[in-house]
Amino acid sequence: MKRNIAVLMGGFSPERDISIKSGAVIYNNIDKESYNPYKIIISKEKWIYIDDNNNEFKVSKDDFSIKVDKVKINFDVAFIVIHGSPGEDGLLQSYFELIGIPYTGCDSYTSSITFNKRDCISILQKYDIPSANSIHLNIGDTIIENEIIEKVGIPCFVKANKSGSSFGVYKVNDRKDLINSINNSFKIDNEVLIESFLDGIEVSVGVMNYKNEIKVLGITQLITENDFFDYSAKYEGKSTEITPANISELQKNNVTKIAKKIYKKLGLKGFSRSEFIFIGDTPYFLEINSIPGMTNESILPKQAENSGISLKDICSEIIEEAIN
């Protein structure tokens, strides 16, 4: 009997529209001969199943089921493709743990850690993973400009601590823009991370557990027309992505080793994408996405294709990992 797979997309964050595009790609690439996929769109207002004719059916939050033509449908696996909250911060994972439905990707604890840039960096530093100098602020903290500049320098990056797709991220090239950038980041999140600027080659590394082996799907070099790899660079074509990255064999080996180490030490599952900047031959960790973009413009699907692995195979692998 074919298993029912709920493909969850949408969410509460500014990445909602990207998540819906990612979810559609996953839905279209699930093996229909082995599984019955269902599009489930989540918002703060409602959870709904949308069929191929755009008819809407309410999702019961009591047991995560739907009724179609008076027939109740339960799900065997929740395939989470929600960027930001509640998909990457552990909320949905906690819900599915409580009601006993297997789900794809990290557990609730790991999800909450990877979504929090500050906490993730702090943990990885204990495993000798290099990262930029940084300062963390909570909303309401006294902002002492001189102390920040003394620690991270100018230029620097101001980032909403729990956000993705570069929402709430600003590069500060002049100290007069520092306070305004911090205030703008606080509009996205109540925590802000300020990091020193690392001037080097930026790469994105796709990693997943594929056929019981932690595998690097690819290393992509990121070259942007903008001041940094921001939203428009990621989704509006204002960047060049080179897969495989134009880096030395030593750099490739170093970043492969570190990306796999991060995946293992954090207890990641499913697919992930981590970002690094090379200073010399050393990759400095920036952040990790436990549910990376899977749109047609996204990096990870292109890496998989370059590695000769189809999205159909990836989807099947991740579903079976969740079941087992």
VOMARMI-584283 format. One line per 10 residues: number of its first residue (from 1); their letters; for each residue x, y, z of N, C-alpha, C. Coordinates in steps of 0.001 Angstrom, whole numbers, plus 500000, padded with zeros to 6 digits. Example, Ala and Ser with C-alpha at 12.3 -4.5 7.8 and 13.67 -1.06 7.14 Angstrom:
VOMARMI-584283
1	as	513190,494310,507800,512300,495500,507800,513200,496700,507800 | 512850,497750,507080,513670,498940,507140,512900,500030,507870
end
This chain:
VOMARMI-584283
1	mkrniavlmg	500845,498799,500000,500000,500000,500000,500878,501247,500000 | 500522,502213,499151,501293,503450,499074,501074,504298,500329 | 502145,504888,500820,502061,505736,502013,501617,507149,501641 | 500876,507758,502540,500406,509138,502345,501441,510110,502897 | 501895,511006,502049,502946,511954,502423,502382,513372,502397 | 502394,514029,503542,501972,515435,503625,503168,516321,503344 | 503101,517106,502267,504181,518041,501931,503798,519396,502494 | 504460,519770,503600,504100,521000,504307,504883,522179,503766 | 504160,523246,503428,504781,524456,502888,504057,525676,503440 | 504621,526864,503186,504012,528099,503704,504741,528584,504933
11	gfsperdisi	504024,528670,506045,504647,529089,507298,504304,530508,507692 | 505023,530989,508714,504711,532265,509346,505683,533386,508986 | 506765,533065,508303,507852,534022,508132,507782,534728,506776 | 508644,535732,506554,508702,536377,505230,509123,535430,504109 | 509598,534232,504471,509995,533243,503469,508831,532372,502996 | 507620,532735,503394,506438,531928,503080,506310,531629,501584 | 506424,532654,500751,506233,532455,499308,507310,531551,498721 | 508543,531688,499222,509632,530824,498763,509346,529384,499175 | 508831,529204,500378,508504,527871,500867,507440,527212,499990 | 506453,527966,499571,505393,527401,498718,505978,526955,497377
21	ksgaviynni	506908,527728,496847,507585,527316,495605,508424,526065,495839 | 509147,526034,496963,509948,524853,497298,509062,523622,497473 | 507954,523818,498177,507027,522711,498410,506461,522143,497124 | 506185,523039,496172,505663,522582,494879,506688,521725,494147 | 507972,522111,494235,509033,521329,493592,509134,519948,494241 | 509093,519895,495568,509147,518608,496266,507925,517762,495894 | 506748,518358,495927,505507,517640,495574,505615,517022,494182 | 506127,517788,493239,506215,517320,491849,507282,516245,491656 | 508227,516148,492600,509322,515192,492451,509208,513972,493355 | 508131,513890,494132,507897,512680,494918,507407,511574,493977
31	dkesynpyki	507956,510388,494146,507611,509240,493299,506149,508848,493519 | 505299,509176,492555,503857,508927,492688,503525,507435,492625 | 504446,506633,492123,504191,505192,492090,504404,504543,493460 | 505167,505234,494317,505458,504688,495647,504708,505406,496762 | 504343,506674,496530,503746,507488,497585,502562,508303,497044 | 501669,508668,497961,500578,509597,497653,500894,510938,498292 | 501405,511915,497541,501716,513217,498147,500486,514128,498222 | 500453,514952,499252,499370,515920,499452,499994,517265,499783 | 499515,518315,499135,499995,519666,499429,499269,520212,500652 | 500035,520502,501699,499479,521087,502919,500096,522476,503099
41	iiskekwiyi	499256,523491,503098,499741,524869,503252,499365,525380,504643 | 500391,525841,505346,500221,526276,506731,500378,527786,506842 | 499464,528399,507572,499582,529817,507938,499109,529945,509377 | 499254,531135,509942,498773,531340,511311,497259,531234,511382 | 496601,531554,510259,495142,531571,510239,494544,530185,510040 | 495185,529351,509208,494578,528052,508902,495611,527082,508332 | 495311,525797,508492,496070,524727,507858,495141,524063,506861 | 495556,523975,505591,494661,523447,504570,495385,522470,503647 | 494608,521516,503142,495056,520667,502035,494478,521250,500755 | 495318,521395,499737,494864,521892,498440,495085,520795,497405
51	ddnnnefkvs	493984,520381,496753,494128,519329,495753,494555,519924,494412 | 494689,519069,493404,495210,519520,492116,494244,520433,491375 | 492995,520521,491860,492010,521449,491276,491836,522698,492120 | 492771,522912,493062,492771,524071,493967,491580,524099,494925 | 490983,522940,495173,489955,522856,496215,490644,522774,497571 | 490066,523463,498564,490657,523508,499894,489910,522602,500868 | 490668,521916,501723,490098,521070,502762,490840,521350,504060 | 490102,521505,505128,490694,521839,506418,491500,520674,506962 | 492645,521000,507564,493465,520001,508251,493121,520030,509736 | 492776,518879,510282,492526,518787,511718,493862,518795,512450
61	kddfsikvdk	494014,519728,513365,495247,519796,514147,495249,518784,515291 | 494100,518175,515567,494034,517189,516645,494896,515972,516331 | 494784,515482,515097,495558,514301,514712,496221,514453,513353 | 496252,515664,512828,496847,515967,511528,496243,515053,510442 | 494941,515198,510255,494230,514431,509248,493358,515359,508425 | 492861,514854,507298,491933,515614,506461,490738,514723,506118 | 489659,515369,505703,488506,514638,505186,488220,515117,503774 | 488202,514171,502839,487906,514467,501440,486747,513578,501017 | 485646,514215,500624,484419,513473,500262,484009,512516,501386 | 484071,513026,502615,483663,512313,503821,484581,511129,504184
71	vkinfdvafi	485694,511020,503454,486662,509968,503755,487834,510574,504525 | 488132,510019,505694,489232,510537,506497,490558,509994,505973 | 491534,510889,505832,492866,510516,505355,493880,510868,506428 | 494627,509868,506841,495740,510085,507783,497055,510047,507014 | 498078,510654,507607,499371,510744,506932,500411,509872,507620 | 501241,509245,506784,502303,508384,507285,503580,509154,507572 | 503811,510235,506810,505018,511044,506966,504685,512501,506673 | 505258,513403,507463,505188,514840,507179,506507,515259,506555 | 506459,515692,505312,507658,516164,504602,507679,517686,504761 | 508534,518173,505646,508521,519596,506020,509396,520396,505064
81	vihgspgedg	508763,521328,504346,509483,522195,503408,509156,523654,503744 | 509099,523953,505038,508772,525308,505495,510059,525983,505959 | 510442,527053,505269,511609,527845,505656,511181,528820,506748 | 512034,529011,507733,511657,529889,508837,510667,529193,509754 | 509980,529981,510585,509010,529425,511532,507709,529063,510807 | 507072,527929,511198,507400,526977,512257,508156,525743,511761 | 508753,525829,510562,509398,524660,509984,510831,524446,510402 | 511609,525536,510538,513034,525398,510830,513378,525666,512293 | 512428,526108,513076,512730,526476,514462,512305,525423,515478 | 511806,524282,515007,511478,523185,515911,510032,523089,516335
91	llqsyfelig	509197,524070,515986,507808,524053,516440,507012,522908,515821 | 507068,522780,514500,506331,521690,513851,506879,520334,514267 | 508190,520247,514420,508796,518981,514823,508272,518540,516191 | 508148,519507,517118,507609,519196,518444,506167,518709,518347 | 505392,519346,517486,503992,518957,517279,503898,517521,516778 | 504688,517184,515766,504624,515833,515204,505166,514792,516177 | 506134,515184,517002,506621,514277,518033,505503,513967,519032 | 504712,514983,519371,503629,514796,520346,502532,513885,519810 | 502195,514021,518521,501088,513210,517987,501572,511925,517321 | 502898,511732,517264,503434,510460,516807,503468,510248,515312
101	ipytgcdsyt	503686,511307,514547,503805,511171,513102,505259,511402,512693 | 505859,510457,511953,507235,510660,511481,507333,511888,510574 | 508468,512577,510638,508656,513762,509810,510078,513774,509268 | 510283,514529,508217,511598,514597,507584,512475,515629,508287 | 513781,515429,508150,514734,516412,508660,515058,516243,510126 | 515585,517331,510700,516099,517316,512075,514989,517174,513104 | 515385,516764,514317,514436,516758,515422,514223,518189,515924 | 513320,518344,516867,512935,519685,517312,514107,520442,517927 | 514930,519743,518717,516051,520414,519376,517075,520897,518354 | 517486,520007,517459,518483,520381,516450,517967,521500,515559
111	ssitfnkrdc	516684,521440,515210,516094,522492,514381,516187,523852,515066 | 515869,523886,516347,515906,525157,517072,517336,525697,517166 | 518312,524796,517299,519719,525210,517377,520187,525781,516037 | 519942,525064,514948,520432,525509,513641,519752,526789,513194 | 518522,527018,513660,517795,528230,513276,518312,529463,514003 | 518958,529240,515135,519488,530332,515946,520972,530505,515619 | 521296,531490,514789,522672,531653,514302,523676,531735,515454 | 523349,532518,516473,524269,532704,517598,524536,531394,518316 | 523478,530654,518668,523643,529416,519416,524360,528363,518584 | 524051,528325,517298,524692,527360,516412,526202,527607,516324
121	isilqkydip	526570,528871,516138,527992,529232,516071,528688,528903,517387 | 528024,529193,518504,528603,528949,519821,528896,527464,520029 | 527963,526606,519628,528171,525159,519765,529309,524694,518867 | 529325,525166,517626,530328,524696,516670,531736,525162,517030 | 531843,526289,517704,533167,526750,518141,533815,525749,519085 | 532997,525021,519838,533527,524008,520757,534123,522815,519996 | 533753,522712,518704,534313,521654,517859,535363,522211,516895 | 535897,523389,517242,536979,524023,516473,536568,524366,515046 | 535308,524773,514870,534831,525256,513569,535062,526766,513529 | 535913,527278,512645,536199,528721,512613,534964,529544,512212
131	sansihlnig	534853,530727,512806,533774,531654,512451,534247,533081,512709 | 533478,534046,512226,533845,535459,512365,533697,535920,513818 | 534418,536989,514192,534173,537654,515469,532742,538185,515476 | 532082,538120,516622,530671,538518,516637,530254,539094,517982 | 529148,539830,517931,528493,540379,519116,527006,540096,518976 | 526366,539772,520100,524942,539454,520088,524176,540491,520908 | 523044,540938,520366,522201,541913,521062,520774,541394,521171 | 520145,541631,522314,518710,541417,522475,518008,542760,522371 | 516779,542740,521885,516035,543987,521768,515893,544624,523154 | 516152,545897,523230,516122,546607,524510,517488,546791,525127
141	dtiieneiie	518495,546055,524626,519862,546236,525128,520380,547629,524788 | 521247,548145,525663,521940,549394,525354,522967,549134,524253 | 522882,549902,523186,523791,549719,522054,524977,550668,522213 | 526159,550096,522441,527358,550906,522608,528179,550779,521329 | 528076,551794,520498,528641,551750,519154,530138,551465,519159 | 530868,552128,520036,532323,551967,520056,532733,550539,520410 | 532010,549933,521341,532326,548563,521740,532099,547587,520589 | 531033,547812,519845,530724,546944,518706,531820,547053,517651 | 532195,548292,517328,533205,548499,516284,534561,547970,516722 | 534872,548115,518012,536146,547605,518519,536213,546080,518370
151	kvgipcfvka	535066,545407,518552,535039,543936,518512,534990,543408,517080 | 534152,543996,516206,533941,543391,514877,534508,544227,513736 | 534763,545531,513998,535311,546384,512955,534270,546842,511945 | 534731,547651,511002,533925,548138,509881,534718,547854,508603 | 534126,547249,507579,532721,546857,507465,532382,545656,508358 | 531074,545506,508584,530589,544369,509350,529202,543997,508840 | 528689,542881,509331,527338,542453,508971,526439,542508,510198 | 525235,543033,509996,524195,543029,511021,523108,542073,510541 | 522774,541080,511382,521847,540036,510945,520753,539802,511980 | 519517,539705,511505,518461,539168,512363,518866,537747,512727
161	nksgssfgvy	518889,537431,514021,519491,536182,514481,518735,534943,514021 | 517401,535035,513954,516584,533887,513576,515779,534260,512333 | 516442,534211,511199,515800,534564,509935,516564,533913,508805 | 515924,533790,507649,516572,533194,506497,516378,534029,505249 | 516949,533555,504134,516851,534229,502835,517360,535664,502891 | 518244,535941,503848,518867,537264,504027,517872,538348,504416 | 516702,537968,504928,515791,538971,505484,516414,539526,506768 | 516452,540847,506894,517010,541472,508092,518512,541428,508164 | 519189,541258,507005,520651,541223,506968,521167,542460,506238 | 522145,543141,506845,522672,544386,506271,524190,544390,506368
171	kvndrkdlin	524833,544811,505291,526270,545034,505348,526491,546505,505674 | 527270,546761,506714,527542,548127,507171,528947,548509,506722 | 529029,549456,505793,530319,549912,505273,530791,551202,505929 | 529895,551859,506657,530218,553128,507309,529571,553129,508688 | 530296,553537,509704,529775,553465,511070,528502,554276,511258 | 528268,555281,510413,527049,556084,510556,525788,555269,510233 | 525977,554121,509556,524831,553284,509200,524601,552141,510182 | 525467,552032,511184,525413,550877,512081,524115,550817,512882 | 523791,551900,513574,522618,551899,514455,521341,551681,513655 | 521226,552309,512510,520030,552160,511681,519879,550714,511209
181	sinnsfkidn	520995,550093,510852,520951,548688,510415,520514,547777,511557 | 521019,548036,512764,520612,547246,513924,519111,547388,514173 | 518619,548612,514107,517188,548837,514331,516337,548156,513269 | 516812,548156,512035,516066,547486,510965,516048,545974,511163 | 517160,545416,511645,517190,543973,511914,516252,543610,513057 | 516131,544505,514028,515209,544260,515139,513746,544262,514689 | 513463,544786,513519,512100,544724,512981,511757,543305,512531 | 512789,542497,512264,512591,541120,511822,512639,540139,512983 | 513524,540406,513958,513716,539481,515067,514087,540268,516310 | 513845,539679,517482,514173,540370,518739,515612,540112,519174
191	evliesfldg	516372,539399,518339,517791,539184,518581,518572,539530,517319 | 519725,540148,517512,520552,540567,516373,521972,540068,516579 | 522562,539568,515509,523946,539127,515512,524757,540076,514637 | 525865,540573,515180,526739,541480,514423,528079,540771,514257 | 528505,540620,512987,529711,539851,512696,530719,540667,511904 | 531986,540371,512111,533032,541012,511326,532932,540561,509873 | 533363,541404,508973,533348,541121,507536,534510,540206,507179 | 534199,539118,506505,535218,538182,506031,535348,538355,504523 | 536514,538715,504079,536746,539005,502669,537403,537800,501999 | 536610,537000,501311,537146,535804,500671,536126,535157,499769
201	ievsvgvmny	536426,533976,499291,535528,533227,498408,534388,532636,499246 | 533135,532894,498825,531976,532358,499534,531473,531115,498817 | 531211,530066,499597,530693,528832,499023,529510,528326,499835 | 528667,527568,499146,527517,526923,499772,527645,525425,499552 | 527481,524647,500622,527749,523210,500565,526491,522426,500942 | 525994,521648,499985,524838,520799,500244,525276,519463,500821 | 524647,519078,501931,524999,517816,502598,523717,517074,502964 | 523724,515756,502797,522598,514957,503270,523080,513539,503587 | 522255,512836,504340,522499,511414,504588,521876,510660,503425 | 522713,510176,502519,522235,509512,501309,522732,508080,501300
211	kneikvlgit	521770,507150,501335,522083,505713,501366,523037,505388,502521 | 522672,505931,503703,523387,505676,504961,524816,506211,504967 | 525072,507220,504174,526389,507863,504158,526202,509373,504115 | 526937,510081,504980,526889,511542,504939,527626,511983,503682 | 526890,512589,502765,527415,512880,501427,527325,514368,501127 | 528394,514936,500606,528365,516304,500093,527818,516254,498673 | 526662,516879,498464,526038,516882,497139,526791,517781,496172 | 527370,518850,496702,528114,519755,495846,528617,520964,496611 | 529578,521649,495999,530121,522893,496552,529912,523964,495490 | 529163,524993,495853,528817,526047,494907,529480,527354,495308
221	qlitendffd	530178,527974,494377,530782,529284,494616,529746,530360,494330 | 529653,531328,495228,528651,532392,495121,529337,533708,494770 | 528974,534262,493632,529511,535555,493206,528321,536459,492922 | 528217,537552,493656,527058,538416,493530,527394,539772,492916 | 526418,540334,492189,526543,541692,491664,526323,542712,492775 | 525675,542282,493858,525349,543181,494957,526491,543231,495963 | 526267,543970,497052,527306,544136,498058,527564,542835,498821 | 526545,541960,498865,526691,540633,499459,525581,539756,498903 | 525551,538499,499308,524592,537537,498755,523243,537730,499446 | 522526,538786,499045,521262,539141,499685,520086,538488,498966
231	ysakyegkst	518865,538920,499318,517658,538294,498764,517618,538388,497242 | 517910,539571,496696,517825,539734,495242,518897,538916,494535 | 520046,538757,495186,521092,537902,494607,520647,536449,494590 | 519934,536033,495641,519509,534644,495752,518355,534304,494825 | 517406,535245,494686,516159,534886,494020,515814,535723,492793 | 516590,536749,492517,516263,537616,491385,517377,537652,490342 | 518238,536664,490388,519228,536493,489333,520419,537430,489380 | 520620,538131,490509,521729,539084,490581,522973,538433,491179 | 523258,537234,490710,524426,536515,491197,524834,535459,490175 | 526055,534995,490335,526540,533868,489552,526865,532744,490520
241	eitpanisel	526341,531568,490229,526587,530397,491067,527356,529379,490248 | 528532,529033,490719,529414,528126,489978,529487,526788,490708 | 528969,525745,490055,529006,524401,490622,529647,523447,489621 | 530754,522784,489966,531463,522868,491249,532258,524164,491379 | 532488,524574,492602,533174,525841,492883,534585,525844,492306 | 535008,527026,491909,536356,527210,491357,537336,527436,492514 | 537618,526359,493239,538523,526433,494393,539574,525332,494260 | 540626,525455,495063,541713,524480,494990,541277,523145,495587 | 542055,522113,495300,541757,520792,495843,541868,520795,497366 | 542814,521567,497897,542953,521672,499349,541737,522345,499963
251	qknnvtkiak	541278,523453,499354,540086,524133,499851,538871,523216,499787 | 538750,522489,498675,537628,521551,498524,537639,520505,499626 | 538793,519930,499888,538905,518908,500929,538603,519478,502309 | 539089,520696,502558,538875,521323,503872,537396,521606,504127 | 536706,522163,503138,535308,522521,503346,534420,521276,503354 | 534794,520252,502591,534051,518992,502618,534133,518365,504000 | 535327,518347,504550,535537,517764,505876,534748,518520,506944 | 534798,519842,506895,534109,520644,507910,532597,520552,507756 | 532091,520569,506519,530645,520490,506293,530086,519164,506804 | 530808,518079,506559,530378,516778,507071,530445,516740,508600
261	kiykklglkg	531491,517332,509163,531651,517368,510617,530500,518128,511265 | 530120,519257,510677,529003,520044,511201,527715,519230,511151 | 527462,518581,510034,526250,517765,509865,526177,516694,510959 | 527325,516056,511207,527366,514975,512190,527265,515500,513617 | 528034,516535,513953,528065,517031,515332,526730,517648,515753 | 526035,518276,514807,524744,518889,515142,523595,517874,515097 | 523868,516669,514595,522820,515654,514517,521799,515949,513445 | 522256,516491,512312,521342,516832,511228,520821,515582,510533 | 519655,515724,509915,519059,514663,509100,518479,515304,507842 | 518168,514454,506852,517634,514994,505608,518680,515806,504881
271	fsrsefifig	518229,516743,504042,519194,517590,503344,519438,518873,504119 | 520611,519454,503886,520973,520707,504550,521907,521473,503620 | 522095,522752,503929,523041,523562,503153,523748,524504,504100 | 525095,524421,504104,525879,525283,504986,526701,526262,504154 | 526947,527444,504732,527624,528523,504021,528967,528817,504688 | 529967,529071,503852,531320,529342,504350,531964,530447,503514 | 532956,531112,504134,533842,532017,503403,535277,531583,503673 | 536044,531446,502599,537441,531052,502742,538309,532258,503084 | 539079,532108,504142,540184,533012,504428,541443,532176,504231 | 542120,532424,503126,543185,531508,502710,542557,530181,502321
281	dtpyfleins	543043,529105,502922,542486,527781,502641,541511,527314,503723 | 541246,528187,504692,540389,527815,505817,538959,528297,505601 | 537968,527389,505614,536571,527812,505494,536014,528274,506839 | 535526,529507,506870,534889,530068,508068,533373,529886,507945 | 532781,529295,508972,531351,528991,508971,530513,530255,509125 | 529472,530381,508294,528532,531501,508400,527221,531055,509035 | 526551,530078,508400,525266,529609,508908,524905,528311,508209 | 523849,527665,508718,523374,526433,508099,521860,526500,507958 | 521364,525927,506885,519927,525847,506635,519505,524384,506742 | 518676,524071,507720,518222,522692,507891,517103,522344,506916
291	ipgmtnesil	516434,523379,506366,515443,523177,505302,515751,524197,504215 | 516748,523933,503391,517170,524910,502381,516145,525050,501259 | 516269,526145,500523,515383,526378,499391,515457,525254,498376 | 514300,524876,497850,514235,523808,496846,513496,524291,495601 | 513486,525602,495379,512855,526139,494172,513734,525847,492961 | 513221,526171,491796,514000,525956,490573,515239,526846,490530 | 515240,527937,491326,516387,528843,491374,517354,528485,492501 | 516997,527525,493327,517771,527234,494532,519039,526446,494223 | 519963,526526,495171,521292,525950,494986,521289,524431,495112 | 520647,523905,496138,520782,522486,496423,520280,521579,495298
301	pkqaensgis	519131,521858,494673,518723,521004,493546,519743,520984,492412 | 520396,522109,492170,521415,522159,491123,522642,521332,491519 | 522978,521364,492821,524108,520557,493295,523808,519067,493129 | 522577,518687,493473,522198,517281,493339,522274,516834,491883 | 521774,517676,490992,521818,517348,489567,523257,517188,489095 | 524125,518093,489566,525538,518026,489194,526201,516755,489716 | 525693,516228,490832,526233,514996,491414,525600,513749,490813 | 524659,513945,489879,524006,512804,489246,522927,512167,490093 | 522398,512916,491066,521332,512417,491933,520058,513200,491629 | 518994,512517,491295,517738,513188,490943,516999,513630,492197
311	lkdicseiie	516170,514654,492054,515328,515089,493174,514365,513984,493584 | 513927,513199,492623,513051,512068,492926,513736,511102,493885 | 515011,510801,493633,515765,509913,494519,515970,510534,495894 | 516266,511847,495901,516462,512539,497175,515188,512499,498007 | 514055,512769,497375,512777,512765,498101,512494,511376,498683 | 512711,510341,497878,512462,508981,498355,513386,508632,499515 | 514650,509039,499393,515622,508751,500440,515217,509413,501757 | 514786,510655,501681,514434,511413,502890,513154,510875,503515 | 512187,510472,502680,510949,509896,503206,511255,508588,503938 | 512067,507731,503325,512391,506453,503943,513210,506640,505222
321	eain	514076,507655,505240,514824,507959,506462,513866,508317,507598 | 512834,509098,507291,511867,509490,508306,511079,508274,508813 | 510700,507383,507900,509945,506194,508277,510773,505259,509158 | 512050,505131,508794,512898,504143,509478,513572,504682,510730
end
